Amino acid sequence: MSKPVTDLIHHPYQPPAGFAAPQPGVFKASTVLFANVAAMRARDWKHKNGYTYGLHGTPTTFTLEERIAALEGGAECVLVPSGLAAIANVGMALLKSGDEVLLPDNVYGPSRALAEGEFKAWGITHQLYDPMKPADLEARIGPKTKLVWLEAPGSVTMEFPPLAHLAHICRQRGVLSALDNTWGAGLAFNGFDLGRGDRFTPGSGADIVVQALTKYPSGGGDVLMGSIVTRDEKLHQQLKLTHMRMGFGVGGNDAEAVLRSLPSIAVRYRAHDAAARQLARWLAGREEVAQVLHPALEGSPGHEHWRALCGEDGLAAGLFSVVFHERYPVRQVDAFCDALKLFKLGYSWGGPLSLVVPYDIPSMRSAQLATWPHKGVLVRFSVGLEDPDDLQGDLAQALAALRAAP
Ligand SMILES: *Cc1c(COP(=O)(O)O)cnc(C)c1O
């Protein structure tokens, strides 16, 4: 007779198979069991036709991978524990000592820090290029260049680059390109088919599309995860091998949280977009504001590229930045941020809560490239899902506090 504690582990009860519900189950495991030694030896995890170990995938993570690949218009997906881990996984898989990676000057900041830190220490060099000038990218591609990062729009300063043109240059020069598609979320445009809106043909987009699922796919502000999507099977296997060797698996509960949010991503994205445009337009009419940076707003840098790629009635994320008039010093803009009640101070975006972050742009950009034309202080807004009229009221009272601040 077994002791009760053994029965807790080896209990014979099995729930009936075939539980049918629309929402997928949550599978969590490190160990995966095999029926016999032959089955253990024969198991293949690379092609999603079996399970070997939790790190290599579970029914829950395989399901999420397939759905993210569908969202991005790709064929295969690798899930990693954060958006930044997706960027790191791509670099580690494709770059070795002696190689060079090119990054847009307005790249997501931690991606540049990775190039300046670990990659540099491993003998991998990097150059920054001006994403608004395709000729600058073209001139910097050399024999050592093995990877070009693309991002649209640029981080914080929101310049929308001629993305199709940049990807076309990479393709022509035989260099792999990887797009950080967190802003577009697979909804504003298709990262693999950048040709739709202008003169380049479909299929001329990026080779690799990554996304911080932390943002809109999660939508809750409660999960950190990243995805790496490809159409090319060989490239996918290369990325997946690095993923396996680095141990970049994701947790079942986190994967389930994203699966739960995904069906509503399009309606959420549209709601964030509409509210952000209302507030961006309202702020553009305020005398305290020198410039609103929002790709879908006329007069924003790269607006014409956004329109060409996403369409006249295209989508945009709920994200924009505001440059205050230069007569307001940092302490008055800080007073504005502190006076906000509904907008909270915090990094990241994509959740229901509206957020702001003040940034010091000149310290974040290389002066020799795109010269930052503004003297005023920049604040980045991430618009959540609150009623946009309430958010507008919050901005109005905080602008009064800005004017009244000493
Ligand atoms: C947030 C973000 C990332 C990183 O995602 P984490 O999950 O926070 O690591 C990468 N790229 C962009 C554009 C982002 O906004």
The ligand as an SDF file (V2000), in Angstrom:
LIG
                    3D

 15 15  0  0  0  0  0  0  0  0999 V2000
    8.6840   48.0490  -24.4370 C   0  0  0  0  0  0  0  0  0  0  0  0
    9.4390   47.8980  -25.6880 C   0  0  0  0  0  0  0  0  0  0  0  0
   10.4190   46.9130  -25.8210 C   0  0  0  0  0  0  0  0  0  0  0  0
   10.8440   46.0210  -24.6940 C   0  0  0  0  0  0  0  0  0  0  0  0
    9.8100   45.2860  -24.1380 O   0  0  0  0  0  0  0  0  0  0  0  0
    9.9700   44.7060  -22.6470 P   0  0  0  0  0  0  0  0  0  0  0  0
    8.9970   43.5880  -22.6200 O   0  0  0  0  0  0  0  0  0  0  0  0
    9.6120   45.8360  -21.7280 O   0  0  0  0  0  0  0  0  0  0  0  0
   11.3730   44.2600  -22.5010 O   0  0  0  0  0  0  0  0  0  0  0  0
   11.0760   46.8170  -27.0240 C   0  0  0  0  0  0  0  0  0  0  0  0
   10.7890   47.6360  -28.0460 N   0  0  0  0  0  0  0  0  0  0  0  0
    9.8440   48.5940  -27.9540 C   0  0  0  0  0  0  0  0  0  0  0  0
    9.5710   49.4690  -29.1230 C   0  0  0  0  0  0  0  0  0  0  0  0
    9.1480   48.7630  -26.7670 C   0  0  0  0  0  0  0  0  0  0  0  0
    8.2310   49.7230  -26.6740 O   0  0  0  0  0  0  0  0  0  0  0  0
  1  2  1  0
  2  3  1  0
  2 14  2  0
  3  4  1  0
  3 10  2  0
  4  5  1  0
  5  6  1  0
  6  7  2  0
  6  8  1  0
  6  9  1  0
 10 11  1  0
 11 12  2  0
 12 13  1  0
 12 14  1  0
 14 15  1  0
M  END
$$$$
